[in-house]
Amino acid sequence: MDLRLSGKTAFISGSSRGIGYATAKALAGEGVDVILNGRDAVKLDEAVAALRREVPGATVSGLPADFAVADDVDRLCDQLPDVDILVNNVGLFELKPFELISDDDWRLYHEVNVLSGVRLARRLLPAMLDRGWGRIVFVSSESGVNIPANMIHYGTSKTAMLSVGNGLAKLTKGTAVTVNSVLGGPTYSDGVAETVKALAGAQSLPEEQMKAAIIGTNQTSLLGRFIDPAEIASAVAFLTSPVASAINGTAMRVDGGVLTTLL
């Protein structure tokens, strides 16, 4: 399917690897000029070079910024060109017992996972409305609906993302700008892979065995495996396109059937 995105410009936060990188690759393949982002300038340059190799002829650039630092975000926004597509993907996650989650942890997760999208949308949404077209997609998680007991700070930050996206969509009424979210399920992103490897090493198990054991504990997964980042990226790319013009203010489930309730 031609998503009719050629010539558009997209900024994807947290896109030097994982779901963000996969999303950038999907959009670049549709002819979108993509701007990658990461905290580490060296790794960001490597990601830009890799994407140029993987999608020959694509227009790819990178802007480093740490979304835990408000001044960094302001500086990044000042450097952005006109952006047609904003993908709010950057995010932190970790497993942590509730009693060990400090106030600083709560503030950091809200700063990066929630305020990153707020600050970017505040700068970019008005121009989209003025130009008469635009797309904003929040990469949330099924954990924002079914809060994990061992990741409460993460889950509630993803709930807040959904709320921000839904509220912003109401500001686009009657326009060709849309704001949507994606509810991803258990995805084998780079961060998850690192966690699985660490757990496997600690228990002296092969990585694939640990990977299968972890997803096997999720009794509601209809997919029965981890989701590939490219599968999330395909849904995001669809939502950013003119083909999805009638979809606004919603949360698309790409969760592998993990959620057992209707939204």
N, C-alpha and C positions, 0 to 999 in steps of 0.2 A: 504493500500500500504506500502510495506517495503521500507523505504527511504535509506536503506543501509548506515546508519550512525554509526552503532555500533562500539565503540572503538575510535571514534573521540573525540577531546577535543574542547570545545567552551567557549569563554568569551563573556558575554553579559553585556554591560555597562548599568547602571541604572536599575538593575534587581531585586531589593528587593521588588518590587510591580509592578502592572500595566502590560503594554504590555511586558516589559522586563521579569518580573516573568513568565508570561504566555508563553513566548518564551522559557525560560529556562525549564519550565515544559514539553513543547512539545518536546524539544530536549532530555531531560532526558528520556522521554518515548520511544525514539528511540535508547536508549543505548549510548547516548553521555555523556561523563564526562563534567559537566557544572560548570563554575566558575561564581558565582553571584557577583554583585557589588552594592554598595550604599555608601552614605556619612556617614550615621549613623551606627557605628559598632554594636550597640545593635540590631537595627532593621534588619541589615544584618544577624546577627547570627540567629535571629528569622525566617527570610526568608529561610535560609539554612536548619534549623531544620524542617520547614514546608514542604519544597520540599522533604526532605528525607522521611517524613511521607507519602506524597501524591504519591511519586513514589518509592515504596520499592525496595531496592537494587541499587538505583541510586548512582552514585559517584558525590557528590555535595560539593563544597567548596565556600568560599567567600573571596573577597579582597576589603577592604574599600578604597575609594578614592573620593576626591572632584574634579570634573572635571573643576571647576572654578580656580583651583590652579595647575599651570603647574608642579611644583615640586612634587605634589601628583601623577600626571599622570606618571611622570618619575619613581617614586618609585614603583608604581603599575606595570609598564612595566618590571622593573627589577625583580619583583617577579613572573611574569607569566612563566609558562612552555611553551613548544611548543604548539602553538594554531593552530588548523586546521580551526576553524570557528570563525570569529569575527562578532558580531552583534553590530553595533553602534546605540544604542537605547536611551542613556541618553539625556535628553532635558528639557528645561524650557518652560513654556507657561504662559501667563496671558492676561487678557483683559485690554487694556490701551489706552486712547485717544492719538493720534499721538503727539499732542502738549505737552503731559506730559511725553513722552518717552525721558529720558535724554541720554546724551552721554554715561554715565556709564551703563545705561540699554542696549544700543546698543552693547557696548563692552562686557558686561556679556553674552548676548545672542549669540554673535559670538564665545566667548570663550568656552561656554559649548556646544552649539548645533552644532557648525561647527568644531572648533579646536579639540574637543574631538576625533572625528573620524579621523581627519588629523593626530594627534599625535599617535593614536593607529595603524593606517594603516602604518605610516612611520616606526614604530618599528616591525610590524608583517608581512607586505606584503613581504619584501625581503626573509624572511625565508620560507614563503609559496612557493614562486617561486623556491627557492633552493630545497625544498623537492618535488616539482612537483605536489602539490595539495593544494587547499585552497579555502575558501569561505569568502567573506566580504559582509555583507548586511547592508545598511543604512536604518533605520526606519524613513522615511520622512513623508510627509503629503500632502493631497490635498491642504492644505493652502499654500504650496510652489508653486503651479500653479495658484490657485485663491486666491490671497492675501487678507485676511480679513482686512477691514478698521479699525477694533478695535484691531488688533493684527499684525500691519505691521512689527514690529521688529521680531516677531516670524515667520511670513510667509516668510520673506526674508531670515531668517536663514535656513529655510527648503529648499528654492530654492538653496541656496549655497550648502547644503548637496547633493542635486541631481547633481549639477555640479561637486563636488568633486568625487562622485561615478562614474560618467560617465568618468571623466578624468582618474581615477585610472584603470578603466576597460581596457583602451587602453594600459596600461603597461603590461597587461596579455596576449597580443596577441600570439596565438599559444601555449598556455600552458593549463594546467588543473586547473588553478585558475580563479575564476570569481568574479566580483564585480557588485552587483545589488542594487537597492533601492526598497522600498515598499512605495506606496502612500496610507497611511491610511486615512480613512474618519473619521467622528465624532465618537469617540470611548469612551465608558464609562469606562475609566481608573479610578484609585483611585483619581488622581488629578482632573479629570473632575467631579467625584462624589462629591468631597469636594466642588467644586465651585457651583454645582447644589444645594447641601444642604444649602450652605450659602445664595444663591439667594432665595431659598424656604423659609428659615427662615426669611429673610428680608422682604418678601412679605406675610408672614403668610399663605403659601400654602403647601400642602402635597408634599413630594419630588417627587413622581411619577407623580403628576400633572405638576410640574415644568419641570420635565424631558421630558414629552410628549409635553409640550408647546414649549420648546426650539427646539427639533428636528422638530416640526411641522412648525417652521418658515423657515426651509430649504426646499424650494419648489422644489429643484432638486433632493432630496434624493429619489431614487427608492426603497431603503430598507424600508424607513419610520420609522426607529428606530435607536437608537445608535448601533454601532458595538460592539460586545463583544471582549475584549482583546484576547481571545483564537482564534478568527477568524483571527485576524492579525497574531498571532503566527503561525497558520497553514501555511500561505503563506510564512512567513519567513523560517520556517522549510523546506518547499519544496525547496526554493531557495538555501538553504545550502547543499542540497543533491546531490549525483551523478545523481539522476534521472533528475535533472535540468541542466545537463552539457552543454546543447546548449543555455542556457539563460545567456547572459553576456552583461553588459553595458546598461541595461534597467531599467525602473521604472515600476514595476507591480502595477496596480491599485487595491486596496482593499478598495474602497471608498464608496461602497453602491450606486453607480450611481450618486454621488454628482457632479462630474465633467461633464460638458456638451460638452466639446470639445475633439476631438481625439488628442492623444499625438503623 
